């Protein structure tokens, strides 16, 4: 079965920001997903470059992607370029958070 971007995004919904308690996809922290056969590379960010659990979030994202059917290799790159802002979230989520 071919790996799809939707399946990878669905898997990343299981990874939550510990402070906001929302998933990476909802927060707009998934910047890019590249799929070549069974190899997946995701580029993600965090709400703050000073996040004390950054390594754990990256590891959780990698493990979530690795569980997707058909994934043979999962890589997660952390970036802060461009820096994350609440504008990356949907307006409905922003308003529910009071942002």
Steps between C-alpha positions, in 0.01 A plus 500: 500500500634843405568746778289816468544848642156469660607185686815673624305809610246278678787328684648836602166594655593261781794722601393780734664821604529456879420862577206564267381136502422513128657285232775604259268509198230712666764745623648535151835364614537260205683701233570233239459130431701322231428141404714283276377144500526382861719789611335797668659826606298753697611851585340631816535796730409572859311787656823615665866440419558478877267199540656277768349183349594568137695175467211297638249661262726429201541139617123458549440638149754260352345203681149602393606518135685167526173332603327599174444198279762485227754727670844342500698802618379812682701817544390815680686827463445786743506853360427849621519657155255654466419536869159363598224750570134444592413610144591147390192369685148517363304809608254279690776344712662841559174647624430201726842561660432872526780589259 
